[in-house]
Amino acid sequence: MSSFDVVIVGSGPAGYVSAIRASQLGLKTAVVERDQLGGVCLNWGCIPTKALLRSAEIKHLIDHAQDFGFTIDGYQIHLEKIIERSRRISNQLAGGIQHLLKKNKVTVFKGYARLEKAGSLQIQGSDDKMETITADHIILATGARARLLTGMPTDHPRVWTAKQAMVPSFMPKSLLIIGSGAIGIEFASFYRTMGSDVTVVEMQNRILPQEDEEISAIAQKSFEKKGMRFHLNTTVSNLEAGDKTVKAVLESADKKKQVVEVDAVIVAIGVVGNTEDLGLEYTKVKVDRGQIGVDQWGATAESGIYAIGDVAGPPWLAHKASHQGIICIEKIAKLDNVHPLKVNNIPGCTYSLPQIASIGLTEAKAKAEGHEVKVGRFPFVGNGKAIALGETEGVVKTIFDAKTGEFLGAHMIGTEVTELIQGFALAKSLETTEAEMMHTIFPHPTLSEMMHESVLDAYGRVIHF
């Protein structure tokens, strides 16, 4: 029987990062993985979708090549090569995780782990051989899977979750996407850019409901200009999947129904944690609506058992999972100055065309929390670098407490805002005020100058617009 200081179940961004940090701190560490190292993020989520979206960006540039002085006639789209590139990148990075774990002397067990009791795990390998390992600390980083529509087709070649949508056997001429969160909008953007006729259904009254309302409205107008259609305050009450098409019954809030017939459907209504068959019934661990209850350090109600990442609840983001894992490990190692996760300091990104990124409070939430706010905005059309790039669509919005100057949040839409947001993330983490941000020197010409101008605008000092 092997014994460890820490065993982590799952090797996604929460699992492998916490394993490496544990090893750095001198803890004898193991990871148990039933599938591919890297979890959903590297294999079927963050990375392969960004590879697909990069191909869509290239097509977008080709389609607008004339704006830059080029004529490109007769190019062809090779869907199989686009998918192959996406899969190759995922496999490359998964191999990199294997190297990192080996480099950091982390033992990897391939198989399905189940708690026998606190401190003991039984692992069933691919050959069905059983092995028991023990650990002082067991961390559950089992991730999440796509939430499915109850009572509707879930295993059909024309009804896809995100995983199937990443490796389509055909390019649908028409596509229905259920859900307009980041996952749904990214697929909507990819398929629309690649030529599909895309319709998006959202049960709430706006798309990207987690984003600032102003940004959501700008995003919808932009997507509609690209030919997408949206049905808000609408649910899908039935799906009938046939050999060649799928018929969906859309039902609006006032109970009106309409039938939409499409080549394929993507279900993107969120995720549910992988909590089943982990042996949690033998512990005091509490599970509520598909997520494991934890405290600010990732500890469950059972001593010595922890949960991190998607299985521990929202926000379901890889970078949140990794950071939460490091906090959990450093607390286990009894390091000084370990700080709990601050949800308002977690940036969120949607890699659509245009991109969307945000951090902190929306304007509505800031007001609801009692802040008197100052709001600054700066449009891409006022930025020299954006004009040179031919990317003048978008805006940078910043929110401050009017009394204290506290930086409350930033919300952005436009090219490369998923890279720009980190500047605001650093400012948020350092508890920066408007004065410090105003006195920061931004290089010229860059897109980042819009961040500075937006801050200036909140205080009536904008220069270039």
Order of alpha helices (4+ residues) and beta strands (2+ residues): beta-alpha-beta-alpha-alpha-alpha-beta-beta-beta-beta-beta-beta-alpha-beta-alpha-beta-alpha-beta-beta-beta-beta-beta-beta-beta-beta-beta-alpha-beta-beta-alpha-beta-alpha-beta-beta-alpha-alpha-alpha
